[in-house]
Amino acid sequence: MDEIEKFFKCPYCFEKISMLLDVSTEQMQSYIEDCEVCCNPIQISYSAEPGKVKGFVANKAQ
Ligand SMILES: [Zn+2]
């Protein structure tokens, strides 16, 4: 599986965090993952092309 480590700011605590994103499929992906700092649920949405993340968005899940 092809993965890229994406760095971004948590929408709750504004800490810089990173997540591993699967870029092996070009389909739009959307899921919820907890912040590693404040443990709030973050809605992650992105699409990908081989080796690259496109249109990454991280929002509060509620
Ligand atoms: Zn956080």
N, CA, C, O and the ligand as a Tripos MOL2 file, in Angstrom:
@<TRIPOS>MOLECULE
protein
  249   247    63     0     0
PROTEIN
NO_CHARGES

@<TRIPOS>ATOM
      1 N           0.8480   -1.2000    0.0000 N.3       1 MET1
      2 CA          0.0000    0.0000    0.0000 C.3       1 MET1
      3 C           0.8820    1.2480    0.0000 C.2       1 MET1
      4 O           1.8900    1.3200    0.7030 O.2       1 MET1
      5 N           0.4800    2.2130   -0.7950 N.am      2 ASP2
      6 CA          1.1950    3.4740   -0.9030 C.3       2 ASP2
      7 C           0.6510    4.4530    0.1300 C.2       2 ASP2
      8 O          -0.5440    4.7480    0.1390 O.2       2 ASP2
      9 N           1.5210    4.9560    0.9960 N.am      3 GLU3
     10 CA          1.0560    5.8930    2.0040 C.3       3 GLU3
     11 C           1.9350    7.1300    2.0570 C.2       3 GLU3
     12 O           3.1480    7.0660    1.8570 O.2       3 GLU3
     13 N           1.2880    8.2600    2.3330 N.am      4 ILE4
     14 CA          2.0100    9.5220    2.4900 C.3       4 ILE4
     15 C           1.6820   10.0830    3.8650 C.2       4 ILE4
     16 O           0.5290   10.0550    4.2970 O.2       4 ILE4
     17 N           2.7130   10.5980    4.5570 N.am      5 GLU5
     18 CA          2.4690   11.2310    5.8470 C.3       5 GLU5
     19 C           2.1090   12.6870    5.6040 C.2       5 GLU5
     20 O           2.9090   13.4690    5.0900 O.2       5 GLU5
     21 N           0.8620   13.0380    5.9950 N.am      6 LYS6
     22 CA          0.3620   14.3960    5.7730 C.3       6 LYS6
     23 C           0.3430   15.1560    7.0920 C.2       6 LYS6
     24 O          -0.2150   14.6820    8.0820 O.2       6 LYS6
     25 N           0.9580   16.3390    7.1010 N.am      7 PHE7
     26 CA          0.9620   17.1800    8.2920 C.3       7 PHE7
     27 C          -0.1030   18.2650    8.1550 C.2       7 PHE7
     28 O          -0.2430   18.8700    7.0920 O.2       7 PHE7
     29 N          -0.8510   18.5100    9.2260 N.am      8 PHE8
     30 CA         -1.8780   19.5470    9.1950 C.3       8 PHE8
     31 C          -2.1980   19.9470   10.6310 C.2       8 PHE8
     32 O          -1.7640   19.3030   11.5860 O.2       8 PHE8
     33 N          -2.9720   21.0350   10.7600 N.am      9 LYS9
     34 CA         -3.3680   21.5020   12.0890 C.3       9 LYS9
     35 C          -4.7040   20.9070   12.4730 C.2       9 LYS9
     36 O          -5.6370   20.8820   11.6710 O.2       9 LYS9
     37 N          -4.7920   20.4320   13.6900 N.am     10 CYS10
     38 CA         -6.0470   19.9230   14.2260 C.3      10 CYS10
     39 C          -7.0610   21.0690   14.2970 C.2      10 CYS10
     40 O          -6.7200   22.1480   14.7800 O.2      10 CYS10
     41 N          -8.3090   20.8620   13.8250 N.am     11 PRO11
     42 CA         -9.3190   21.9360   13.8870 C.3      11 PRO11
     43 C          -9.8110   22.2300   15.3010 C.2      11 PRO11
     44 O         -10.5130   23.2200   15.5080 O.2      11 PRO11
     45 N          -9.4620   21.4040   16.2690 N.am     12 TYR12
     46 CA         -9.8700   21.6270   17.6640 C.3      12 TYR12
     47 C          -8.7650   22.3040   18.4620 C.2      12 TYR12
     48 O          -8.9690   23.3810   19.0220 O.2      12 TYR12
     49 N          -7.6040   21.6770   18.5150 N.am     13 CYS13
     50 CA         -6.5370   22.1540   19.4120 C.3      13 CYS13
     51 C          -5.4420   22.9110   18.6610 C.2      13 CYS13
     52 O          -4.5470   23.4800   19.2860 O.2      13 CYS13
     53 N          -5.5020   22.9260   17.3340 N.am     14 PHE14
     54 CA         -4.5560   23.6430   16.4880 C.3      14 PHE14
     55 C          -3.1110   23.1760   16.6430 C.2      14 PHE14
     56 O          -2.1740   23.8790   16.2650 O.2      14 PHE14
     57 N          -2.9490   21.9890   17.2010 N.am     15 GLU15
     58 CA         -1.6170   21.3920   17.2300 C.3      15 GLU15
     59 C          -1.3130   20.8300   15.8490 C.2      15 GLU15
     60 O          -2.2100   20.4190   15.1130 O.2      15 GLU15
     61 N          -0.0330   20.8230   15.5160 N.am     16 LYS16
     62 CA          0.3720   20.2270   14.2450 C.3      16 LYS16
     63 C           0.4370   18.7140   14.4270 C.2      16 LYS16
     64 O           1.2050   18.2070   15.2440 O.2      16 LYS16
     65 N          -0.3760   18.0070   13.6570 N.am     17 ILE17
     66 CA         -0.3860   16.5560   13.7500 C.3      17 ILE17
     67 C          -0.1720   15.9680   12.3620 C.2      17 ILE17
     68 O          -0.2030   16.6860   11.3620 O.2      17 ILE17
     69 N           0.0410   14.6790   12.3090 N.am     18 SER18
     70 CA          0.2100   14.0320   11.0140 C.3      18 SER18
     71 C          -0.5790   12.7420   10.9790 C.2      18 SER18
     72 O          -0.7910   12.0930   12.0030 O.2      18 SER18
     73 N          -1.0090   12.3810    9.7790 N.am     19 MET19
     74 CA         -1.7000   11.1160    9.5790 C.3      19 MET19
     75 C          -1.1530   10.4670    8.3140 C.2      19 MET19
     76 O          -0.7110   11.1480    7.3890 O.2      19 MET19
     77 N          -1.1920    9.1450    8.2930 N.am     20 LEU20
     78 CA         -0.7790    8.4230    7.0920 C.3      20 LEU20
     79 C          -1.9840    8.2790    6.1670 C.2      20 LEU20
     80 O          -3.0160    7.7360    6.5600 O.2      20 LEU20
     81 N          -1.8450    8.7670    4.9440 N.am     21 LEU21
     82 CA         -2.9290    8.7120    3.9730 C.3      21 LEU21
     83 C          -2.6130    7.6900    2.8940 C.2      21 LEU21
     84 O          -1.5030    7.6380    2.3640 O.2      21 LEU21
     85 N          -3.6040    6.8890    2.5860 N.am     22 ASP22
     86 CA         -3.4740    5.9050    1.5150 C.3      22 ASP22
     87 C          -3.6290    6.6010    0.1650 C.2      22 ASP22
     88 O          -4.6920    7.1480   -0.1260 O.2      22 ASP22
     89 N          -2.6000    6.5880   -0.6510 N.am     23 VAL23
     90 CA         -2.6880    7.2290   -1.9710 C.3      23 VAL23
     91 C          -2.6240    6.1880   -3.0900 C.2      23 VAL23
     92 O          -2.2560    6.5010   -4.2220 O.2      23 VAL23
     93 N          -2.9850    4.9570   -2.7580 N.am     24 SER24
     94 CA         -2.9360    3.9010   -3.7670 C.3      24 SER24
     95 C          -4.2080    3.8660   -4.6100 C.2      24 SER24
     96 O          -4.2680    3.1440   -5.6050 O.2      24 SER24
     97 N          -5.2210    4.6360   -4.2250 N.am     25 THR25
     98 CA         -6.4520    4.7080   -5.0170 C.3      25 THR25
     99 C          -6.7760    6.1610   -5.3140 C.2      25 THR25
    100 O          -6.5130    7.0340   -4.4870 O.2      25 THR25
    101 N          -7.3460    6.4340   -6.4850 N.am     26 GLU26
    102 CA         -7.6870    7.8110   -6.8460 C.3      26 GLU26
    103 C          -9.0850    8.1820   -6.3900 C.2      26 GLU26
    104 O          -9.5260    9.3120   -6.6030 O.2      26 GLU26
    105 N          -9.7790    7.2590   -5.7720 N.am     27 GLN27
    106 CA        -11.1270    7.5590   -5.3010 C.3      27 GLN27
    107 C         -11.0890    8.5130   -4.1240 C.2      27 GLN27
    108 O         -10.1710    8.4810   -3.3040 O.2      27 GLN27
    109 N         -12.1080    9.3670   -4.0550 N.am     28 MET28
    110 CA        -12.2890   10.2540   -2.9170 C.3      28 MET28
    111 C         -12.4400    9.4150   -1.6540 C.2      28 MET28
    112 O         -13.1980    8.4460   -1.6250 O.2      28 MET28
    113 N         -11.7190    9.7940   -0.6280 N.am     29 GLN29
    114 CA        -11.8240    9.0670    0.6280 C.3      29 GLN29
    115 C         -12.2670   10.0120    1.7220 C.2      29 GLN29
    116 O         -11.8660   11.1760    1.7520 O.2      29 GLN29
    117 N         -13.0930    9.5110    2.6180 N.am     30 SER30
    118 CA        -13.6120   10.3230    3.7060 C.3      30 SER30
    119 C         -13.8200    9.4320    4.9170 C.2      30 SER30
    120 O         -14.5170    8.4200    4.8420 O.2      30 SER30
    121 N         -13.2190    9.8060    6.0190 N.am     31 TYR31
    122 CA        -13.4000    9.0100    7.2250 C.3      31 TYR31
    123 C         -13.0810    9.8710    8.4450 C.2      31 TYR31
    124 O         -12.5890   10.9930    8.3240 O.2      31 TYR31
    125 N         -13.3700    9.3250    9.6060 N.am     32 ILE32
    126 CA        -13.1530   10.0560   10.8510 C.3      32 ILE32
    127 C         -12.0040    9.4030   11.6130 C.2      32 ILE32
    128 O         -11.9620    8.1870   11.7980 O.2      32 ILE32
    129 N         -11.0770   10.2490   12.0480 N.am     33 GLU33
    130 CA         -9.9660    9.7430   12.8330 C.3      33 GLU33
    131 C          -9.7410   10.6980   14.0070 C.2      33 GLU33
    132 O          -9.8620   11.9140   13.8570 O.2      33 GLU33
    133 N          -9.4140   10.1440   15.1700 N.am     34 ASP34
    134 CA         -9.2330   10.9870   16.3540 C.3      34 ASP34
    135 C          -7.8840   11.7000   16.3230 C.2      34 ASP34
    136 O          -6.8730   11.1360   15.9030 O.2      34 ASP34
    137 N          -7.8920   12.9560   16.7790 N.am     35 CYS35
    138 CA         -6.6470   13.7050   16.9260 C.3      35 CYS35
    139 C          -5.7470   13.0010   17.9350 C.2      35 CYS35
    140 O          -6.2130   12.5480   18.9810 O.2      35 CYS35
    141 N          -4.4620   12.9110   17.6220 N.am     36 GLU36
    142 CA         -3.5470   12.2100   18.5170 C.3      36 GLU36
    143 C          -3.1990   13.0460   19.7500 C.2      36 GLU36
    144 O          -2.6470   12.5280   20.7200 O.2      36 GLU36
    145 N          -3.5230   14.3420   19.7080 N.am     37 VAL37
    146 CA         -3.2250   15.2260   20.8390 C.3      37 VAL37
    147 C          -4.4380   15.3840   21.7510 C.2      37 VAL37
    148 O          -4.3530   15.1070   22.9480 O.2      37 VAL37
    149 N          -5.5880   15.8340   21.1840 N.am     38 CYS38
    150 CA         -6.7560   16.1300   22.0160 C.3      38 CYS38
    151 C          -7.8430   15.0550   21.9150 C.2      38 CYS38
    152 O          -8.8400   15.1200   22.6350 O.2      38 CYS38
    153 N          -7.6650   14.0730   21.0350 N.am     39 CYS39
    154 CA         -8.5810   12.9250   20.9090 C.3      39 CYS39
    155 C          -9.9710   13.2810   20.4040 C.2      39 CYS39
    156 O         -10.8820   12.4610   20.5190 O.2      39 CYS39
    157 N         -10.1670   14.4700   19.8490 N.am     40 ASN40
    158 CA        -11.4450   14.7970   19.2380 C.3      40 ASN40
    159 C         -11.5170   14.1920   17.8350 C.2      40 ASN40
    160 O         -10.4930   14.0120   17.1760 O.2      40 ASN40
    161 N         -12.7450   13.8780   17.3810 N.am     41 PRO41
    162 CA        -12.8940   13.2360   16.0660 C.3      41 PRO41
    163 C         -12.7530   14.2330   14.9200 C.2      41 PRO41
    164 O         -13.4570   15.2430   14.8820 O.2      41 PRO41
    165 N         -11.8610   13.9570   14.0020 N.am     42 ILE42
    166 CA        -11.6190   14.8220   12.8480 C.3      42 ILE42
    167 C         -12.1100   14.1240   11.5890 C.2      42 ILE42
    168 O         -11.7740   12.9700   11.3220 O.2      42 ILE42
    169 N         -12.9150   14.8580   10.8200 N.am     43 GLN43
    170 CA        -13.3930   14.3430    9.5410 C.3      43 GLN43
    171 C         -12.3300   14.6320    8.4800 C.2      43 GLN43
    172 O         -12.0480   15.7920    8.1770 O.2      43 GLN43
    173 N         -11.7500   13.5890    7.9260 N.am     44 ILE44
    174 CA        -10.7200   13.7030    6.9010 C.3      44 ILE44
    175 C         -11.3360   13.4220    5.5300 C.2      44 ILE44
    176 O         -12.0270   12.4190    5.3520 O.2      44 ILE44
    177 N         -11.0880   14.2960    4.5780 N.am     45 SER45
    178 CA        -11.5340   14.0430    3.2070 C.3      45 SER45
    179 C         -10.3920   14.3650    2.2550 C.2      45 SER45
    180 O          -9.7340   15.3950    2.4040 O.2      45 SER45
    181 N         -10.1520   13.5100    1.2940 N.am     46 TYR46
    182 CA         -9.1260   13.7930    0.2850 C.3      46 TYR46
    183 C          -9.2800   12.8380   -0.8790 C.2      46 TYR46
    184 O          -9.9080   11.7850   -0.7740 O.2      46 TYR46
    185 N          -8.7010   13.2300   -1.9650 N.am     47 SER47
    186 CA         -8.5470   12.3070   -3.0720 C.3      47 SER47
    187 C          -7.0450   12.2010   -3.3400 C.2      47 SER47
    188 O          -6.2570   12.9560   -2.7700 O.2      47 SER47
    189 N          -6.6600   11.2870   -4.1870 N.am     48 ALA48
    190 CA         -5.2370   11.0510   -4.3900 C.3      48 ALA48
    191 C          -4.9490   10.6940   -5.8340 C.2      48 ALA48
    192 O          -5.8190   10.2300   -6.5700 O.2      48 ALA48
    193 N          -3.7110   10.9230   -6.2140 N.am     49 GLU49
    194 CA         -3.2100   10.3510   -7.4420 C.3      49 GLU49
    195 C          -1.9150    9.6710   -7.0490 C.2      49 GLU49
    196 O          -1.3860    9.9470   -5.9720 O.2      49 GLU49
    197 N          -1.3890    8.7970   -7.8790 N.am     50 PRO50
    198 CA         -0.2320    8.0170   -7.4320 C.3      50 PRO50
    199 C           0.8650    8.8780   -6.7940 C.2      50 PRO50
    200 O           1.4280    9.7630   -7.4380 O.2      50 PRO50
    201 N           1.1570    8.6030   -5.5210 N.am     51 GLY51
    202 CA          2.2280    9.2940   -4.8130 C.3      51 GLY51
    203 C           1.8990   10.6950   -4.3480 C.2      51 GLY51
    204 O           2.7920   11.4070   -3.8900 O.2      51 GLY51
    205 N           0.6390   11.1220   -4.4500 N.am     52 LYS52
    206 CA          0.3180   12.5170   -4.1680 C.3      52 LYS52
    207 C          -1.0850   12.6480   -3.5830 C.2      52 LYS52
    208 O          -2.0080   11.9560   -4.0110 O.2      52 LYS52
    209 N          -1.2420   13.5460   -2.5930 N.am     53 VAL53
    210 CA         -2.5520   13.8020   -2.0000 C.3      53 VAL53
    211 C          -3.1300   15.0610   -2.6470 C.2      53 VAL53
    212 O          -2.4260   16.0570   -2.8200 O.2      53 VAL53
    213 N          -4.4160   15.0090   -3.0040 N.am     54 LYS54
    214 CA         -5.0770   16.1650   -3.6070 C.3      54 LYS54
    215 C          -6.2810   16.5630   -2.7740 C.2      54 LYS54
    216 O          -6.9980   15.6960   -2.2730 O.2      54 LYS54
    217 N          -6.5160   17.8590   -2.6170 N.am     55 GLY55
    218 CA         -7.7290   18.3600   -2.0030 C.3      55 GLY55
    219 C          -7.9540   17.8670   -0.5900 C.2      55 GLY55
    220 O          -9.0600   17.4590   -0.2360 O.2      55 GLY55
    221 N          -6.9070   17.9020    0.2200 N.am     56 PHE56
    222 CA         -7.0250   17.4240    1.5980 C.3      56 PHE56
    223 C          -7.8070   18.4250    2.4470 C.2      56 PHE56
    224 O          -7.5140   19.6210    2.4410 O.2      56 PHE56
    225 N          -8.8090   17.9190    3.1800 N.am     57 VAL57
    226 CA         -9.5880   18.7700    4.0780 C.3      57 VAL57
    227 C          -9.7200   18.0560    5.4190 C.2      57 VAL57
    228 O         -10.0000   16.8580    5.4680 O.2      57 VAL57
    229 N          -9.5160   18.8000    6.5060 N.am     58 ALA58
    230 CA         -9.7030   18.2490    7.8490 C.3      58 ALA58
    231 C         -10.6430   19.1720    8.6180 C.2      58 ALA58
    232 O         -10.3130   20.3310    8.8680 O.2      58 ALA58
    233 N         -11.8160   18.6580    8.9930 N.am     59 ASN59
    234 CA        -12.8190   19.4580    9.6960 C.3      59 ASN59
    235 C         -13.2670   18.7640   10.9660 C.2      59 ASN59
    236 O         -13.0330   17.5720   11.1710 O.2      59 ASN59
    237 N         -13.9270   19.5570   11.8230 N.am     60 LYS60
    238 CA        -14.5500   18.9500   12.9970 C.3      60 LYS60
    239 C         -15.6390   17.9890   12.5410 C.2      60 LYS60
    240 O         -16.3940   18.2910   11.6160 O.2      60 LYS60
    241 N         -15.7170   16.8430   13.1840 N.am     61 ALA61
    242 CA        -16.6280   15.7970   12.7270 C.3      61 ALA61
    243 C         -18.0700   16.0600   13.1040 C.2      61 ALA61
    244 O         -18.9720   15.5360   12.4490 O.2      61 ALA61
    245 N         -18.3260   16.8590   14.1420 N.am     62 GLN62
    246 CA        -19.7130   17.0900   14.5450 C.3      62 GLN62
    247 C         -20.3570   18.1300   13.6460 C.2      62 GLN62
    248 O         -21.5290   18.4610   13.8260 O.2      62 GLN62
    249 ZN         -6.4500   18.0520   18.4590 Zn       63 ZN63
@<TRIPOS>BOND
     1     1     2 1
     2     2     3 1
     3     3     4 2
     4     3     5 am
     5     5     6 1
     6     6     7 1
     7     7     8 2
     8     7     9 am
     9     9    10 1
    10    10    11 1
    11    11    12 2
    12    11    13 am
    13    13    14 1
    14    14    15 1
    15    15    16 2
    16    15    17 am
    17    17    18 1
    18    18    19 1
    19    19    20 2
    20    19    21 am
    21    21    22 1
    22    22    23 1
    23    23    24 2
    24    23    25 am
    25    25    26 1
    26    26    27 1
    27    27    28 2
    28    27    29 am
    29    29    30 1
    30    30    31 1
    31    31    32 2
    32    31    33 am
    33    33    34 1
    34    34    35 1
    35    35    36 2
    36    35    37 am
    37    37    38 1
    38    38    39 1
    39    39    40 2
    40    39    41 am
    41    41    42 1
    42    42    43 1
    43    43    44 2
    44    43    45 am
    45    45    46 1
    46    46    47 1
    47    47    48 2
    48    47    49 am
    49    49    50 1
    50    50    51 1
    51    51    52 2
    52    51    53 am
    53    53    54 1
    54    54    55 1
    55    55    56 2
    56    55    57 am
    57    57    58 1
    58    58    59 1
    59    59    60 2
    60    59    61 am
    61    61    62 1
    62    62    63 1
    63    63    64 2
    64    63    65 am
    65    65    66 1
    66    66    67 1
    67    67    68 2
    68    67    69 am
    69    69    70 1
    70    70    71 1
    71    71    72 2
    72    71    73 am
    73    73    74 1
    74    74    75 1
    75    75    76 2
    76    75    77 am
    77    77    78 1
    78    78    79 1
    79    79    80 2
    80    79    81 am
    81    81    82 1
    82    82    83 1
    83    83    84 2
    84    83    85 am
    85    85    86 1
    86    86    87 1
    87    87    88 2
    88    87    89 am
    89    89    90 1
    90    90    91 1
    91    91    92 2
    92    91    93 am
    93    93    94 1
    94    94    95 1
    95    95    96 2
    96    95    97 am
    97    97    98 1
    98    98    99 1
    99    99   100 2
   100    99   101 am
   101   101   102 1
   102   102   103 1
   103   103   104 2
   104   103   105 am
   105   105   106 1
   106   106   107 1
   107   107   108 2
   108   107   109 am
   109   109   110 1
   110   110   111 1
   111   111   112 2
   112   111   113 am
   113   113   114 1
   114   114   115 1
   115   115   116 2
   116   115   117 am
   117   117   118 1
   118   118   119 1
   119   119   120 2
   120   119   121 am
   121   121   122 1
   122   122   123 1
   123   123   124 2
   124   123   125 am
   125   125   126 1
   126   126   127 1
   127   127   128 2
   128   127   129 am
   129   129   130 1
   130   130   131 1
   131   131   132 2
   132   131   133 am
   133   133   134 1
   134   134   135 1
   135   135   136 2
   136   135   137 am
   137   137   138 1
   138   138   139 1
   139   139   140 2
   140   139   141 am
   141   141   142 1
   142   142   143 1
   143   143   144 2
   144   143   145 am
   145   145   146 1
   146   146   147 1
   147   147   148 2
   148   147   149 am
   149   149   150 1
   150   150   151 1
   151   151   152 2
   152   151   153 am
   153   153   154 1
   154   154   155 1
   155   155   156 2
   156   155   157 am
   157   157   158 1
   158   158   159 1
   159   159   160 2
   160   159   161 am
   161   161   162 1
   162   162   163 1
   163   163   164 2
   164   163   165 am
   165   165   166 1
   166   166   167 1
   167   167   168 2
   168   167   169 am
   169   169   170 1
   170   170   171 1
   171   171   172 2
   172   171   173 am
   173   173   174 1
   174   174   175 1
   175   175   176 2
   176   175   177 am
   177   177   178 1
   178   178   179 1
   179   179   180 2
   180   179   181 am
   181   181   182 1
   182   182   183 1
   183   183   184 2
   184   183   185 am
   185   185   186 1
   186   186   187 1
   187   187   188 2
   188   187   189 am
   189   189   190 1
   190   190   191 1
   191   191   192 2
   192   191   193 am
   193   193   194 1
   194   194   195 1
   195   195   196 2
   196   195   197 am
   197   197   198 1
   198   198   199 1
   199   199   200 2
   200   199   201 am
   201   201   202 1
   202   202   203 1
   203   203   204 2
   204   203   205 am
   205   205   206 1
   206   206   207 1
   207   207   208 2
   208   207   209 am
   209   209   210 1
   210   210   211 1
   211   211   212 2
   212   211   213 am
   213   213   214 1
   214   214   215 1
   215   215   216 2
   216   215   217 am
   217   217   218 1
   218   218   219 1
   219   219   220 2
   220   219   221 am
   221   221   222 1
   222   222   223 1
   223   223   224 2
   224   223   225 am
   225   225   226 1
   226   226   227 1
   227   227   228 2
   228   227   229 am
   229   229   230 1
   230   230   231 1
   231   231   232 2
   232   231   233 am
   233   233   234 1
   234   234   235 1
   235   235   236 2
   236   235   237 am
   237   237   238 1
   238   238   239 1
   239   239   240 2
   240   239   241 am
   241   241   242 1
   242   242   243 1
   243   243   244 2
   244   243   245 am
   245   245   246 1
   246   246   247 1
   247   247   248 2
@<TRIPOS>SUBSTRUCTURE
     1 MET1         2 RESIDUE 1 A MET
     2 ASP2         6 RESIDUE 1 A ASP
     3 GLU3        10 RESIDUE 1 A GLU
     4 ILE4        14 RESIDUE 1 A ILE
     5 GLU5        18 RESIDUE 1 A GLU
     6 LYS6        22 RESIDUE 1 A LYS
     7 PHE7        26 RESIDUE 1 A PHE
     8 PHE8        30 RESIDUE 1 A PHE
     9 LYS9        34 RESIDUE 1 A LYS
    10 CYS10       38 RESIDUE 1 A CYS
    11 PRO11       42 RESIDUE 1 A PRO
    12 TYR12       46 RESIDUE 1 A TYR
    13 CYS13       50 RESIDUE 1 A CYS
    14 PHE14       54 RESIDUE 1 A PHE
    15 GLU15       58 RESIDUE 1 A GLU
    16 LYS16       62 RESIDUE 1 A LYS
    17 ILE17       66 RESIDUE 1 A ILE
    18 SER18       70 RESIDUE 1 A SER
    19 MET19       74 RESIDUE 1 A MET
    20 LEU20       78 RESIDUE 1 A LEU
    21 LEU21       82 RESIDUE 1 A LEU
    22 ASP22       86 RESIDUE 1 A ASP
    23 VAL23       90 RESIDUE 1 A VAL
    24 SER24       94 RESIDUE 1 A SER
    25 THR25       98 RESIDUE 1 A THR
    26 GLU26      102 RESIDUE 1 A GLU
    27 GLN27      106 RESIDUE 1 A GLN
    28 MET28      110 RESIDUE 1 A MET
    29 GLN29      114 RESIDUE 1 A GLN
    30 SER30      118 RESIDUE 1 A SER
    31 TYR31      122 RESIDUE 1 A TYR
    32 ILE32      126 RESIDUE 1 A ILE
    33 GLU33      130 RESIDUE 1 A GLU
    34 ASP34      134 RESIDUE 1 A ASP
    35 CYS35      138 RESIDUE 1 A CYS
    36 GLU36      142 RESIDUE 1 A GLU
    37 VAL37      146 RESIDUE 1 A VAL
    38 CYS38      150 RESIDUE 1 A CYS
    39 CYS39      154 RESIDUE 1 A CYS
    40 ASN40      158 RESIDUE 1 A ASN
    41 PRO41      162 RESIDUE 1 A PRO
    42 ILE42      166 RESIDUE 1 A ILE
    43 GLN43      170 RESIDUE 1 A GLN
    44 ILE44      174 RESIDUE 1 A ILE
    45 SER45      178 RESIDUE 1 A SER
    46 TYR46      182 RESIDUE 1 A TYR
    47 SER47      186 RESIDUE 1 A SER
    48 ALA48      190 RESIDUE 1 A ALA
    49 GLU49      194 RESIDUE 1 A GLU
    50 PRO50      198 RESIDUE 1 A PRO
    51 GLY51      202 RESIDUE 1 A GLY
    52 LYS52      206 RESIDUE 1 A LYS
    53 VAL53      210 RESIDUE 1 A VAL
    54 LYS54      214 RESIDUE 1 A LYS
    55 GLY55      218 RESIDUE 1 A GLY
    56 PHE56      222 RESIDUE 1 A PHE
    57 VAL57      226 RESIDUE 1 A VAL
    58 ALA58      230 RESIDUE 1 A ALA
    59 ASN59      234 RESIDUE 1 A ASN
    60 LYS60      238 RESIDUE 1 A LYS
    61 ALA61      242 RESIDUE 1 A ALA
    62 GLN62      246 RESIDUE 1 A GLN
    63 ZN63       249 GROUP 0 **** ****
